């Protein structure tokens, strides 16, 4: 099973803002969010590696995938639904990283269900 990581950078009002630094020059908080049955020891290992380069990191407990994110015909989760859900769980001073072993897919332009 391959490890899938996906990042969501919180929304900003200006395009001049860098993704890792907020307007006041402070570094963003990295929130690590394991999904489904992602192993705790793997999440801790990722947390420790990120913490070695950024002390502002938080490891949350596992949460289930959002109900509306499962695409039954292809037996996988939709990345856009997961990202939308995770985006609502952080502040503008944060970046969230979802951890999953499940298969995910996304859409690009008019092409549906591309592999994530």
Buried (B, 14 or more C-beta within 10 A) or exposed (E): EEEBEBEBBBEEEEEEEEEEEBEEEEEBBBBBBBBBEBEEEEBEEBBEEBBEEEEBBBBBEBBEBBEEBBBEEEEBBBBBBBBBBBEEEBEEEBBBBBBBBBBBBBEEEEEEEEEB
